[in-house]
Amino acid sequence: MKAIVLDKLGSPSVLKIRDVQKPSIANPNDVLIRMKFSGINYAEILARKGIYKWVPKKKGFILGMEGSGIVEEVGRNVSNCKIGDPVIVVRGYSCHAEYVTVDEKYVFPAIPEYALAQNAAFCGSFMTAYIALKKMARVEAGETILVQAAAGALGTATVMLAKAMGLKVAGTTSTPKKITLLENLDVDLAINYSQENFREAIFNWTSKNGVNVILESVGGKVFKESFQCLSPMGRLILVGISSVRFNKWNPLTWWPTYKLIPRVNLLSMLGKSQGILAFHIGRLLDDKYTEMKEEYLELVKFVREHTIFPLIGKIFPLDQIGDAHKFIESRKSFGKILLQID
Ligand SMILES: NC(=O)c1ccc[n+]([C@@H]2O[C@H](COP(=O)([O-])OP(=O)(O)OC[C@H]3O[C@@H](n4cnc5c(N)ncnc54)[C@H](OP(=O)(O)O)[C@@H]3O)[C@@H](O)[C@H]2O)c1
């Protein structure tokens, strides 16, 4: 079968399609899935650079945290799906391939109203956004939120969920095209940070009070200035550091990376009664599958009730994975970027 195997770290040009052995059912709980689409996450860009820890330590593994497909075969103990079912797979790796064999705990029923492409675009971004908003920030209707990188995959998911939860949403992005996209998503304040200072925009929007909640994924100066936008009793959820340019073989990147790591003055937080939380979906993938399933079902109910569909920016054929990574890194992408496998 064809698959994208990461056997060398580096630029997008290291990503090549390869023929590898088709996986088979090895355990009674295994499910064999014929993959149709696979979502690309920023995490895979970091994995390609060797700075993402939720993938196998040894190179030579198949990339791809998530995807959708059709069940082709099931082990004798599998109870949550059957042959022919459309499903979503979320596993952390192995999904950029024609076939995946995984334990049934990594398999979720596809959302019936979604096309298979939309199912592949759903889980990583929407689960992260949902847990960040609902379980970590514990948002309430009427609160204000600032979403950094709002036009991206996680950003658009967060914007759509936050709007449906009754929040007033401000989102940042870098181009007029992506501003229009945010306006189409009904964002209350779309900020083009290439043209205006987002901190000032937030102060004006909130009459200098700051926002109740922030979803931050950029790090460095953006984290620092975002934190200054947090109101008393506000919660900032850190989910990533997209600005990181770490290369362990290049000492020139070590100090800039160290400086990007978010730091806060706890005493000033005490004075304002604020919270900083951090969430990574890898935690759920690692050891909390039962919890993840419950969250997943709750989230699916929510998006069906509110008629929310993932926004797909572009679909690349599997063999153009390098171009897909380049596109995401160019920061021109919006919404979720997918690979079409079949
Ligand atoms: N914690 C978790 O479980 C979890 C899950 C999913 C994603 N994430 C994190 O969330 C972030 C977004 O992920 P995604 O997959 O949804 O990607 P994405 O948002 O589709 O792409 C990244 C976007 O970030 C913005 N950005 C701002 N400053 C940047 C910089 N210095 N370098 C690169 N991009 C920058 C760019 O949009 P603008 O030009 O519009 O600003 C860019 O398009 C990543 O940090 C990722 O690791 C975390």
The ligand as an SDF file (V2000), in Angstrom:
LIG
                    3D

 48 52  0  0  0  0  0  0  0  0999 V2000
   -2.8950   21.3670   22.0870 N   0  0  0  0  0  0  0  0  0  0  0  0
   -3.4740   20.6290   21.1690 C   0  0  0  0  0  0  0  0  0  0  0  0
   -3.9970   19.5580   21.4410 O   0  0  0  0  0  0  0  0  0  0  0  0
   -3.5010   21.1520   19.7700 C   0  0  0  0  0  0  0  0  0  0  0  0
   -4.3480   20.5890   18.7980 C   0  0  0  0  0  0  0  0  0  0  0  0
   -4.3790   21.1720   17.5230 C   0  0  0  0  0  0  0  0  0  0  0  0
   -3.5200   22.2550   17.2300 C   0  0  0  0  0  0  0  0  0  0  0  0
   -2.6900   22.7090   18.2060 N   0  0  0  0  0  0  0  0  0  0  0  0
   -1.7820   23.8480   17.9560 C   0  0  0  0  0  0  0  0  0  0  0  0
   -2.5510   24.9410   17.5080 O   0  0  0  0  0  0  0  0  0  0  0  0
   -1.8050   25.6830   16.5470 C   0  0  0  0  0  0  0  0  0  0  0  0
   -2.6080   25.7510   15.2610 C   0  0  0  0  0  0  0  0  0  0  0  0
   -2.6580   24.4500   14.6860 O   0  0  0  0  0  0  0  0  0  0  0  0
   -3.4360   24.1810   13.3330 P   0  0  0  0  0  0  0  0  0  0  0  0
   -3.1630   22.7690   12.9550 O   0  0  0  0  0  0  0  0  0  0  0  0
   -4.8270   24.6070   13.4980 O   0  0  0  0  0  0  0  0  0  0  0  0
   -2.6500   25.1090   12.3110 O   0  0  0  0  0  0  0  0  0  0  0  0
   -3.1800   26.3850   11.5310 P   0  0  0  0  0  0  0  0  0  0  0  0
   -3.8240   27.3020   12.5060 O   0  0  0  0  0  0  0  0  0  0  0  0
   -4.0350   25.9120   10.4200 O   0  0  0  0  0  0  0  0  0  0  0  0
   -1.8700   27.0440   10.9700 O   0  0  0  0  0  0  0  0  0  0  0  0
   -1.0750   27.8770   11.7530 C   0  0  0  0  0  0  0  0  0  0  0  0
   -1.5050   29.3590   11.6530 C   0  0  0  0  0  0  0  0  0  0  0  0
   -0.9720   30.0250   12.7700 O   0  0  0  0  0  0  0  0  0  0  0  0
   -0.7960   31.3890   12.4550 C   0  0  0  0  0  0  0  0  0  0  0  0
    0.4940   31.8610   12.9430 N   0  0  0  0  0  0  0  0  0  0  0  0
    0.6520   32.9900   13.6600 C   0  0  0  0  0  0  0  0  0  0  0  0
    1.9340   33.1570   13.9570 N   0  0  0  0  0  0  0  0  0  0  0  0
    2.6080   32.1290   13.3920 C   0  0  0  0  0  0  0  0  0  0  0  0
    3.9890   31.7900   13.3300 C   0  0  0  0  0  0  0  0  0  0  0  0
    4.9420   32.5490   13.9220 N   0  0  0  0  0  0  0  0  0  0  0  0
    4.3390   30.6730   12.6370 N   0  0  0  0  0  0  0  0  0  0  0  0
    3.3980   29.9020   12.0390 C   0  0  0  0  0  0  0  0  0  0  0  0
    2.0800   30.1840   12.0790 N   0  0  0  0  0  0  0  0  0  0  0  0
    1.6910   31.2970   12.7490 C   0  0  0  0  0  0  0  0  0  0  0  0
   -0.9160   31.5210   10.9410 C   0  0  0  0  0  0  0  0  0  0  0  0
   -2.1880   32.1010   10.6600 O   0  0  0  0  0  0  0  0  0  0  0  0
   -2.3300   33.6890   10.5120 P   0  0  0  0  0  0  0  0  0  0  0  0
   -1.3690   34.0970    9.4200 O   0  0  0  0  0  0  0  0  0  0  0  0
   -3.7430   33.8330   10.1280 O   0  0  0  0  0  0  0  0  0  0  0  0
   -1.9890   34.2720   11.8320 O   0  0  0  0  0  0  0  0  0  0  0  0
   -0.9370   30.0760   10.4450 C   0  0  0  0  0  0  0  0  0  0  0  0
   -1.7060   29.9350    9.2880 O   0  0  0  0  0  0  0  0  0  0  0  0
   -0.4520   24.9690   16.4100 C   0  0  0  0  0  0  0  0  0  0  0  0
    0.4540   25.5780   17.3080 O   0  0  0  0  0  0  0  0  0  0  0  0
   -0.7480   23.5620   16.8700 C   0  0  0  0  0  0  0  0  0  0  0  0
    0.3830   22.8800   17.3510 O   0  0  0  0  0  0  0  0  0  0  0  0
   -2.6750   22.2000   19.4470 C   0  0  0  0  0  0  0  0  0  0  0  0
  1  2  1  0
  2  3  2  0
  2  4  1  0
  4  5  1  0
  4 48  2  0
  5  6  2  0
  6  7  1  0
  7  8  2  0
  8  9  1  0
  8 48  1  0
  9 10  1  0
  9 46  1  0
 10 11  1  0
 11 12  1  0
 11 44  1  0
 12 13  1  0
 13 14  1  0
 14 15  2  0
 14 16  1  0
 14 17  1  0
 17 18  1  0
 18 19  2  0
 18 20  1  0
 18 21  1  0
 21 22  1  0
 22 23  1  0
 23 24  1  0
 23 42  1  0
 24 25  1  0
 25 26  1  0
 25 36  1  0
 26 27  1  0
 26 35  1  0
 27 28  2  0
 28 29  1  0
 29 30  1  0
 29 35  2  0
 30 31  1  0
 30 32  2  0
 32 33  1  0
 33 34  2  0
 34 35  1  0
 36 37  1  0
 36 42  1  0
 37 38  1  0
 38 39  2  0
 38 40  1  0
 38 41  1  0
 42 43  1  0
 44 45  1  0
 44 46  1  0
 46 47  1  0
M  CHG  2   8   1  16  -1
M  END
$$$$
